[in-house]
């Protein structure tokens, strides 16, 4: 079947927008074609620095004719009704309709209508300009005197269907079959017949259309260059995604960096290379540290193998790293603690005060949380005092991503400054060569108290964690206390002033803060009475909802979550354990069958609750248990209650669930052989009381009535 090829050729599209733009192009085109009555068999989209491309397979030359019967009025209907039917059906007169006889409804008119199919090219003529005008760029611009907005000036529209140009235009840009290749290495404009021809000519014009192919080429060439020099590429998928959007045809070059810069913290070097220069970092596998080299990806194929490009990039990098060295040297002249007063000059939020105000709240919270997580109170409060101090440094001002990281380095630097001259001085060790970075002073001899300083320094770095789903959580008690204090302060503060996340908007990253609290408590198995720290009911619900979403993403069924969350609890660790144990027991035959019995009992009790003469407060009278099955259930319940109580006391939800699952047989026997609505009112009420006892026991773990099935 015919093929449709669309290319939108412009000035360079920002690399960060390209992948999403290709996805949007595919979706918009598919939606538009479907709305017009077309069902393509396949569609693919591509992005490169100067083009968005879509290729659609399996489109017909035109849509099929559609035949329709339209029922009209009866033959004896009033004239206005008949005339209205003629107009609505598009007939010249009523004689063009046929008469249908119905034994029950009588004779009536029917119009046989034919909706002619539409030429695909004609539909595309309308679809293309509409798609361009409504394309959802995050940012767009106008140029010249036209009204068209695009991410960058749009130069060409290539639109070819079934070998012919689709006749369309927008703001003076007329569609044709012309494209062009690489800005520098291309051979000028060329005409294309179809997608296969288009791909071949692009390749000859030094354009790799498929971004995944470009990424693979970059990675493979970078690894080859590193292996040849006994180096190891530090992979960076985020940077790779960006760099592959900067080049039509990647040419990977290994450059050399002045080794003296290696005395800077490695995070500073990596961020300078990554953010400012878009370079990949390499390490020396022998030492595990950074190597004085970098990988740059060029869009130009150099005749000298890239030597001049490498030298030019090295000079630019040196200037950047000299700036970083200046900040590093300047910041270390002042202790973190002396910077704390400056935090009062930084606004945290107009309704929540300065960063200094936040730090004071964190100090109080960290002191209260510390005993609960096994942290030293004084250390936790000292770490909280210094946690935000690096926000006033030059380095963090240049690289906000290094907040916390630089605070750790500057706090460790104070160990060095506090040593007597020559004692454990890193610059005096190792017999010459490049002095190790400040990050290596941990292994050097240190004065009394340096261990505590190390704990505080690590807490300064780690209190921001976890930053994202792949980030680790703090492991040391002091860092845990400060991290929880920081996140809980933000959550309670912003909810108190009504700044809650709405829809997809979350300007203060409160979802991330809530997930951070959840992950710390879960991963470190910290039993935390959340309602004590989160008295705001809507905030408590917000945190539980984040937990519910996280567990659903982990694969837990919605009904399992509903059943487990129905039991009031403010301990994240217990809630997660309950969910996991419930999901586990439901996979067993006893657990699955028990659910049916529990739900049956719950339904009976729900019906009885509507009767005024019955109350759930009636206790079971063992003397009234006449039937063998009800005696068996009673005895089984006594055993189960003791086991459940013991298990829950040890927070062993697996054992509690097993104890409950052991009731499967007595529950089945009870419902199979015992008539609950016994003629004797006392026996009937006693059997209902037995069901209440069963329900109360099970609801210590979950509300089984909310389970599906």
Helices and strands as residue ranges (DSSP letters): E 2-10, H 15-35, E 42-48, E 51-59, E 66-74, H 79-89, G 94-96, E 98-102, E 106-115, H 120-133, E 154-161, E 164-165, E 169-170, E 173-174, E 178-179, E 190-191, H 195-204, H 211-228, E 232-233, H 237-243, E 251-256, G 259-263, H 266-271, I 272-277, E 280-283, E 290-298, H 307-331, H 336-339, G 340-345, E 347-349, E 353-354, H 355-373, H 377-386, G 389-392, H 394-398, G 400-402, H 405-418, G 426-428, G 438-443, H 450-462, H 477-496, H 510-523, H 530-533, H 537-553, H 558-565, H 572-586, H 589-608, G 622-624, H 628-649, H 653-661, H 664-673, H 681-698, G 704-706
